[in-house]
């Protein structure tokens, strides 16, 4: 399993930074979000799905919505997964778990950059106004000039090093609407930040994985825009 590098807790949200691949786990009352930032060991997102579902069932919870998505593998030999590396094997695993419900989609050309997405959705929406939302933004092939700022001789957690990274990269402006920020600069490279509110389940997550050949960043938030 993944090692927890850092943890932050708000009144309604717990956020964890997972070592090895600039990954994170965010848990609230009604949602679990796992985001992998790339790198060796990052292909194990699906391996954590069944244990999470088992724990949810043991606590009387039912899954109403699941989205699994990934970009085509930039470094497929670094992506161990219980489902292998093909979309067909991932679909087979997900359909086994969800009793053949759910649908796979692909955005983009099969022989170029594309996203594979699997959606399981049994949500009963009684009104036309849906307030539960999660915005995900993914950026690939980001500038090496920016990622050069995200290196450290050792892993730094919530200290002057991480604060300096926020300032030098301009990322601190993302967190102005939040009451607290917890962030990590990983050794040798990588950055993960979680911004939380103490009186709500709002959160903002930022991840940057600056590996050569697979520079990747993601932003996720429950804040309405």
N, C-alpha and C positions, 0 to 999 in steps of 0.2 A: 504494500500500500504506500501511498504518498506520505511524505513527512510534512507536518504542519510547521511552517517557518514562523508564522505570525498569526495572531488572532485579534479581532476587534469585535466588540459587542455594543449594540445600541439597545434601546428598549424593546424593539421588535425585530431586530436583524442581527445575525451572527455572521461574520465574514472571516474567511481563512485564506491565507496565502500558502500554497502547496509548493514544496521544493522540487527542483529538477527541471521545470519547464515553464516558469512564470505563469503558473496556473492558479485558479482561485475557486473557492467554494463559498457560495452565499446562501444562507438558509433563513427564511422568514416563516411566518405561520402557515402560509399557503403556497410557498414556492421554494424550490431548490434549483439553483443555477450553478452549473459547472462550466468554466471557460478555461480552455487550454491555450497557452500562448505559443506553442511550438517547441521544438527541441526534442532530444531523445527522451523517451518515456511519455511523450504527450499524447500518444495514441491510445491510452488506457481509459478514456472517458467512458466508453461502453462497458468496460470491465466493472465500473462502479455502479452501473445502473441497477442490476438485480439486487445487490445488497441494500441499496436505498429503497427499492420497492418492497423488499421483505420487511425492512424496519418500518416503513409507512403502514403496511398492512397490519403489523403487530400492534400499531398504535391506533388502529381503527380508521385509517385514512385511505381514500381511493384516489387514483390518478384520473383527472379529467382532461388534462392536456399535456402533451409532450412534444417538444421539438428538438430533434437532433440534427445538427448541420455541421458541415466541414467543407473547407476548400479542398480541391484535388491536392494530393500530397506532393509537396515540393521535394521532400526527402523521404520517400516511402520506406526505405530500409531502416529508418529510425522510428517507425511507427508501429510498435507491437500492439496488437489488439486481439481480443478473444474472437473477433469476427473476421480476422484477416485484414487485408487492405482494399478489397474490392467493394464497390457499392452493392453488388449482388449478395455478398456474404453478410454485409451489415443489414440489408433489408431482411434477409432470412432470419437473422438473430432477433431483430426488432419485431418481426411478425410472429415469431415463436413466443416472445415475451408478452405481446399484446393480442394473442389469439387471432392472428390474421387481420386485425383491424389496423387502420392507419394507412398512409399513402406516401410513396417516395416521389421526389421531384428533383429535377436537375436544372439549374440556371447556368446558361453558358454552353459553349461547344464541348463535346466530349473529348476532342483532341486538342483542347486549349484550356485556359483557366476557366474553372467552373465551380459551382457550389452544389453539393449534394445535400438535400434536405428531406427529413422524414417527419411527418406530422401525424400525431394521434390526437384526435379532438372529439370528445364526447361531452363538451361543456353545454349545459342547458342555459341559454341566454334569454331570460324572461323579458328584457327590455332592449330597446335599440341603443341604449347608452351603456357602453362597457367601460368601466373605470379601471379595471385591472389591466395594466399594460407594462411591457418591458421593451425598451428600445435597445437594439444591438447595432453597433457600428463597427465594421471591420475595415482595416487598412492594410494593404500589402505593399511590399517593395518600398518601404518608407526610407527617407533619406539617411544615408550613413553618417552625415554630419550630426543629425539629431541623436542617433543611436550611440555615437561615440561618447556622448555625455553620460551614458548609462552603464558604467563599469565600476567595479569596486574590488579591492584586494580581499575583501571579506564581506559577508552578508551584513547589511546595515538595516536596522529596524527602528523607525520612529526616532531618528536622531539628527544632528546637524547635517550629516551627509545627505539624508533623504530630503530634508528641507531645502538644501542647496540645489539638489536636482530639480525639485519643483520650481524653484525660482529661475534657474538658468534656462530651463526648457520652456518656461511659460505655462506649465501645466497647473500651477497654483490657481490660475483664474477659473479653472473648471470647478473648483471646490468652494467657491465663495458662498454658495447657498446652503452649505452644510455646516453643522455645529462642530464636527470633529473629522480629522483626516488621519488615517493610519497608512503608512507606506513602507515599502521594502525595496532596497537596491540589492540585487542578487549578485553573488560571486559565481562566475567572472562578469557576466553581463545579464541585464534584465531588470525590469521595474514593474512593480504591482502596487496599486493604491486603492484603498476603499474609503469612501467618504460616507458618513452616516449622520442621521438625525436622531436625537435622543427621544423625540416625542412622536415619531412616526416610523413606518417601514420604508421610507424613501432611502435610496442609496445610489451611489455612483461608483462604478468600478473602472479602472484604467489599467491596461496591461501592455507592456512593450517587450517584445522578444527580439533583440537586435542581432540575431545570428546572420552571418554572411550567407547569402543565397536564400534566405527565408525570413527577411525582416518583416515583422508583423506587429500590428497594434490593434487593440480593441477597446471599445468604450461601451458600457452598458449602464442603463439607469432606469429607474421606475418613475422619475419625475415627469410630469406632463410638460410638453413643449408648447 
